Amino acid sequence: MKIKLSNLKLSQAVQGFFIAGKARGLSPHTLLDYNNILSKFKTFLERDYPMEEITSRHVELFLAQADVGNKTRLNYHTGLSALWTWALREQIVQQHVPRLVTPPVAELREILPYNETDIRAMLNSLGRSKRYGRPGKKVSDHAIPFQERNRAMILMLLDTGIRASELCSIKAHQVDQRNYRIKIFGKSARERVVYFSARTHQAIWRYQTTRGEMGENAPLFVVESGRPFQRGRLLDLMQTIGDRAGVSGVTVHRFRHTFAIQYLRNRGDPYTLQKLLGHSTLDMVKRYLAISQSDVENAHRLASPVENWTL
């Protein structure tokens, strides 16, 4: 017997939602995030409800019990909203349930960029391990593999401000080494172009010489097995590098913050920064702008002739 769309259970609707998402060309990263959110929601419900029986109360309780920060709760709300938007369009449901629930307000986290000392320390730590001692042996260290790869990744993150997921998904054909630019496919499969410097180009070239022949669709950065990096693996690597360099609180996203603030400090304008970062609004750029302008205020305070001459 044919099942009416209006009688579909959550698991069936999720399956259709992902088929539609792949057909629309949603990025693997976006689909992975949706899968994570919807899997958590299905686990929370404990049984496979028909879509029409899921209420705003279910959504409220799911968000309330999640042991995460408000930003992640907001992501959960967004993921559920995407499913219901599709289900409403497909006439699987008659009401957009997540819209009946007030979205969480994401907390504004402190923006903490790296300074030049941090970056130099990380780059200088790529070749050798920390010194260590063994019983009956001299204190020594050892060489670390993939130094060229790790240097190229750090410079790429710092020079372009791309996200961790965007770095992991770069393929060889997206990198225009003649014109120093990369075609990036960001959130919601939005395409943009970012640029890199001659020094970063040199680091990429040196790394590629260690790889040998690369096909156009080969991932630019790979792990030991030759497979592309995943975000978690990239974070683990950067935290290991930070630990070895004596830099605390290392995250991949801090390279993005550093790029944005340095861009504005070096007289870049906020509108081109918005395009380079792939933001749909200027909200985040305004936070970076406030930080960079505080430098100007401090510089004036130190340089003011009226203050220095105590007139």
C-alpha positions in Angstrom: 0.0 0.0 0.0 1.3 3.4 -1.0 2.2 5.7 2.0 0.8 9.2 1.8 3.4 11.9 2.2 1.3 13.3 5.0 1.8 10.1 7.0 5.6 9.9 6.7 7.6 9.2 9.7 10.6 11.3 10.8 13.2 8.7 9.5 11.5 8.6 6.1 11.3 12.4 5.9 15.0 12.7 6.8 15.9 10.3 4.0 14.0 12.4 1.5 15.5 15.6 2.9 19.0 14.3 2.3 18.2 13.1 -1.2 16.8 16.6 -2.0 19.9 18.2 -0.4 22.3 16.3 -2.6 20.2 17.1 -5.6 20.5 20.8 -4.7 24.3 20.5 -4.4 24.6 21.2 -0.7 28.2 20.8 0.4 29.3 17.6 2.2 30.1 19.7 5.2 26.5 21.1 5.4 25.0 17.7 4.9 27.2 16.3 7.6 26.1 19.0 10.0 22.4 18.3 9.2 23.0 14.6 9.7 24.5 15.1 13.1 21.7 17.4 14.3 18.8 15.2 13.0 20.5 12.0 14.4 20.6 13.7 17.8 16.9 14.7 17.4 15.8 11.2 16.5 17.7 9.7 19.4 16.1 12.3 21.8 12.5 11.4 20.6 13.2 7.6 21.3 10.7 6.5 18.7 10.1 7.2 15.1 7.2 9.7 15.2 5.1 10.6 12.2 6.2 14.1 11.2 2.7 15.5 11.8 2.8 14.2 15.5 6.0 16.1 16.3 5.2 19.3 18.2 6.9 22.5 19.2 7.1 21.0 22.7 9.3 18.2 21.4 11.6 20.8 19.8 11.7 22.9 23.0 12.7 20.0 25.1 15.3 18.8 22.7 17.0 22.2 22.7 16.7 22.6 26.5 18.3 19.2 27.3 21.2 19.6 24.9 24.4 20.0 27.0 25.9 22.5 24.6 26.4 26.3 24.3 23.8 28.6 22.8 25.6 28.9 19.5 25.3 25.1 19.0 21.7 25.2 20.2 21.0 27.8 17.5 22.7 25.5 15.0 20.3 22.7 16.1 17.3 25.0 15.7 18.6 25.9 12.2 19.0 22.3 11.2 15.5 21.3 12.3 14.1 24.4 10.5 15.8 23.3 7.3 14.0 19.9 7.5 10.6 21.4 8.2 11.0 24.1 5.4 11.6 21.2 3.0 8.8 19.1 4.5 6.3 22.0 4.3 7.2 22.6 0.6 6.7 18.9 -0.1 3.3 18.9 1.7 4.6 16.4 4.3 3.6 18.7 7.1 1.0 21.5 7.4 2.9 23.6 10.0 6.5 24.7 10.4 7.0 23.4 13.9 10.5 24.9 14.7 9.2 28.4 13.8 6.9 28.1 16.8 10.0 27.9 19.0 12.0 31.1 19.7 15.6 30.5 18.4 18.3 30.5 21.1 20.5 33.7 21.2 24.1 32.7 20.5 26.6 34.0 23.0 29.2 36.4 21.7 32.5 34.7 22.4 35.7 36.7 22.9 37.8 37.2 19.7 41.4 36.3 20.5 43.7 36.5 17.5 47.2 35.1 17.4 50.1 37.6 17.6 53.2 37.5 15.5 55.1 35.7 18.3 52.5 33.0 18.4 52.7 32.4 14.6 56.5 32.4 14.5 56.7 30.0 17.5 54.3 27.5 15.7 56.2 27.7 12.4 59.5 27.3 14.2 58.2 24.1 16.0 57.3 22.2 12.8 60.7 20.5 12.2 61.6 19.0 15.6 59.9 17.5 18.6 60.2 18.8 22.1 63.4 17.6 23.8 62.8 14.5 25.9 64.9 12.2 28.1 65.0 8.4 28.4 66.6 6.3 31.2 70.3 5.9 30.4 70.1 8.1 27.3 71.0 11.7 26.5 68.2 14.3 26.3 67.3 14.5 22.6 64.6 15.3 20.1 63.6 13.9 16.8 62.5 15.1 13.3 58.8 15.5 12.7 57.3 14.4 9.3 55.1 16.5 7.1 56.9 19.8 8.0 56.3 21.3 4.5 52.6 20.3 4.6 52.0 21.8 8.0 53.8 25.1 7.1 51.7 25.4 4.0 48.5 24.8 5.9 49.3 27.4 8.6 50.3 30.0 6.0 47.2 29.3 3.9 44.9 29.6 6.9 46.6 32.8 8.0 46.8 34.4 4.6 43.2 33.7 3.4 41.0 33.5 6.5 39.3 30.4 5.1 37.4 28.1 7.5 38.7 24.7 8.6 36.1 22.9 6.5 37.0 25.0 3.4 40.7 24.2 3.8 40.0 20.5 4.1 37.9 20.4 0.9 40.3 22.3 -1.4 41.1 20.3 -4.5 44.2 20.9 -6.7 42.1 22.4 -9.6 40.7 25.1 -7.3 44.2 26.6 -6.8 45.3 29.2 -9.4 49.0 29.3 -8.7 49.7 31.7 -11.6 47.3 34.4 -10.2 47.7 33.5 -6.5 44.0 32.8 -5.8 41.7 29.9 -4.8 38.1 29.2 -5.6 36.4 28.3 -2.4 33.0 26.7 -1.9 31.8 27.9 1.5 28.6 27.6 3.5 25.5 26.8 1.6 27.7 26.0 -1.4 28.4 29.7 -1.9 31.3 30.3 -4.2 34.0 33.0 -3.6 37.6 33.7 -4.5 40.3 34.3 -1.9 43.9 35.3 -2.5 47.3 34.3 -1.1 50.7 35.9 -1.1 54.0 34.9 -2.9 55.3 33.5 0.4 52.3 31.3 0.8 52.6 30.2 -2.9 56.2 29.2 -2.2 55.1 27.1 0.8 52.4 25.4 -1.3 54.9 24.7 -4.1 57.4 23.2 -1.6 54.7 21.0 -0.2 53.5 19.8 -3.6 57.0 18.7 -4.5 56.7 16.2 -1.7 53.5 14.8 -3.1 54.6 13.9 -6.6 52.0 13.9 -9.4 48.6 15.2 -8.4 45.4 14.9 -10.4 43.1 17.9 -10.8 40.6 16.4 -8.3 43.2 15.4 -5.8 42.7 17.0 -2.4 45.3 19.7 -1.8 46.1 18.7 1.8 46.1 15.0 2.8 46.9 12.9 5.9 49.4 10.1 6.1 47.0 7.7 4.2 46.6 10.1 1.3 43.0 10.9 2.3 41.8 14.5 2.7 41.9 16.1 6.1 38.8 16.2 8.3 38.1 19.1 10.6 38.7 17.1 13.7 42.0 15.8 12.5 43.1 19.3 11.5 42.2 20.7 14.9 44.1 17.9 16.6 47.2 18.6 14.5 47.1 22.4 15.2 46.7 21.8 18.9 49.7 19.5 18.9 51.7 22.1 17.1 50.5 24.8 19.6 51.5 22.6 22.5 55.0 22.0 21.0 55.4 25.8 20.4 54.1 26.8 23.8 51.0 28.6 22.4 47.9 28.1 24.4 44.3 27.9 23.2 45.1 27.0 19.6 42.1 26.5 17.3 41.8 26.6 13.6 39.3 29.4 13.7 41.8 31.8 15.4 43.7 32.0 12.1 40.5 33.3 10.6 40.2 35.9 13.3 43.9 36.9 12.9 43.6 37.3 9.2 40.5 39.5 9.5 41.9 41.8 12.2 45.3 42.1 10.5 43.5 42.9 7.2 41.7 45.8 8.8 44.8 47.0 10.7 46.7 47.1 7.4 44.1 49.4 5.8 41.9 46.8 4.2 38.2 47.9 4.0 35.4 46.0 5.7 33.4 45.4 2.5 36.1 43.5 0.7 36.8 41.7 4.0 33.2 40.6 4.1 33.5 39.1 0.6 36.8 37.4 1.4 35.4 35.8 4.5 32.2 34.7 2.8 29.9 36.4 5.3 26.4 37.2 4.2 26.2 40.3 6.5 28.6 42.8 8.0 27.8 41.8 11.6 30.9 39.7 12.2 33.1 42.2 10.3 31.9 45.0 12.6 33.3 43.1 15.6 36.6 42.8 13.8 36.5 46.5 12.9 35.9 47.4 16.6 39.0 45.6 17.6 41.1 47.1 14.9 39.8 50.6 15.7 40.7 50.2 19.3 44.4 50.0 18.2 44.0 53.4 16.5 42.5 54.9 19.7 45.4 53.5 21.8 48.0 54.8 19.2 46.5 58.3 19.3 46.5 58.2 23.1 50.2 57.4 23.1 51.1 59.9 20.3 48.9 62.8 21.3 51.1 66.0 21.4 48.7 67.6 23.8 49.1 64.7 26.3 52.8 64.3 25.8 53.6 67.9 26.2 51.1 68.2 29.0 49.7 71.4 27.6 
